[in-house]
Amino acid sequence: MRFGRLKVSKNVDLMKQALQVIDPNLKSLDDSVASGNPMIWCDIGLKKWIPISMMGGGMVWLADLLLSLLSVPDGVLLIDEIENGLHHSVLEHVWKVIDKASDANNTQVIATTHSYECVEAMNSVLASDDFRLHRLEVRDQRNRCVTYGPDAIQGAMKFSMEVR
């Protein structure tokens, strides 16, 4: 259903380009109920299309993230542990895709992570005033939120300070 809305809004190419970082052989995406259940099918140059579930957890996760993001125009998307299921080498690309799709859809993205590499990737892609990193910490037996802007994140990363 969400993929169908993606087709109607002509955003399938955005999703295909995003997924090609995980599998460059991806030529096309489509949906079908040929298996009895609606699912996304991938053309990767084989004789037959294959279900996206056969492409691996990272591919399914990124497809689901994009479908979710593009389903909430002018809204907010909450993503817990954004790095799960993804290799650190694709994190910059994932942040670029999220940035592009969220701008096009006017969707605010709030994501959590425990990954220093994920914060580094986010910082290298989104080094502007459009984002903030909020770190929760305990000081003097009280919880508090420390907010980092782009300059503070860059400074903290330069000196290998904890920002997660």
ChimeraX attribute file (.defattr): number of C-alpha atoms within 10 A of each C-alpha:
attribute: neighborCount
match mode: 1-to-1
recipient: residues
	/A:1	10
	/A:2	13
	/A:3	24
	/A:4	14
	/A:5	14
	/A:6	18
	/A:7	15
	/A:8	10
	/A:9	10
	/A:10	10
	/A:11	15
	/A:12	19
	/A:13	13
	/A:14	14
	/A:15	22
	/A:16	18
	/A:17	16
	/A:18	22
	/A:19	23
	/A:20	14
	/A:21	15
	/A:22	20
	/A:23	16
	/A:24	12
	/A:25	14
	/A:26	17
	/A:27	13
	/A:28	17
	/A:29	21
	/A:30	16
	/A:31	16
	/A:32	13
	/A:33	10
	/A:34	9
	/A:35	8
	/A:36	7
	/A:37	8
	/A:38	12
	/A:39	17
	/A:40	19
	/A:41	21
	/A:42	23
	/A:43	17
	/A:44	17
	/A:45	12
	/A:46	9
	/A:47	7
	/A:48	10
	/A:49	15
	/A:50	16
	/A:51	18
	/A:52	19
	/A:53	15
	/A:54	11
	/A:55	16
	/A:56	12
	/A:57	14
	/A:58	19
	/A:59	21
	/A:60	18
	/A:61	17
	/A:62	21
	/A:63	19
	/A:64	15
	/A:65	19
	/A:66	23
	/A:67	19
	/A:68	16
	/A:69	23
	/A:70	26
	/A:71	17
	/A:72	15
	/A:73	16
	/A:74	14
	/A:75	14
	/A:76	14
	/A:77	19
	/A:78	14
	/A:79	15
	/A:80	12
	/A:81	13
	/A:82	21
	/A:83	22
	/A:84	14
	/A:85	14
	/A:86	17
	/A:87	11
	/A:88	15
	/A:89	13
	/A:90	15
	/A:91	20
	/A:92	20
	/A:93	18
	/A:94	25
	/A:95	19
	/A:96	17
	/A:97	19
	/A:98	21
	/A:99	19
	/A:100	13
	/A:101	19
	/A:102	22
	/A:103	14
	/A:104	12
	/A:105	16
	/A:106	16
	/A:107	20
	/A:108	19
	/A:109	16
	/A:110	14
	/A:111	13
	/A:112	17
	/A:113	15
	/A:114	14
	/A:115	16
	/A:116	15
	/A:117	16
	/A:118	25
	/A:119	21
	/A:120	17
	/A:121	21
	/A:122	20
	/A:123	22
	/A:124	15
	/A:125	16
	/A:126	17
	/A:127	16
	/A:128	12
	/A:129	9
	/A:130	9
	/A:131	16
	/A:132	17
	/A:133	21
	/A:134	15
	/A:135	14
	/A:136	13
	/A:137	12
	/A:138	9
	/A:139	8
	/A:140	6
	/A:141	7
	/A:142	7
	/A:143	10
	/A:144	13
	/A:145	11
	/A:146	11
	/A:147	13
	/A:148	17
	/A:149	16
	/A:150	18
	/A:151	13
	/A:152	14
	/A:153	20
	/A:154	16
	/A:155	12
	/A:156	14
	/A:157	16
	/A:158	9
	/A:159	8
	/A:160	10
	/A:161	10
	/A:162	10
	/A:163	20
	/A:164	16
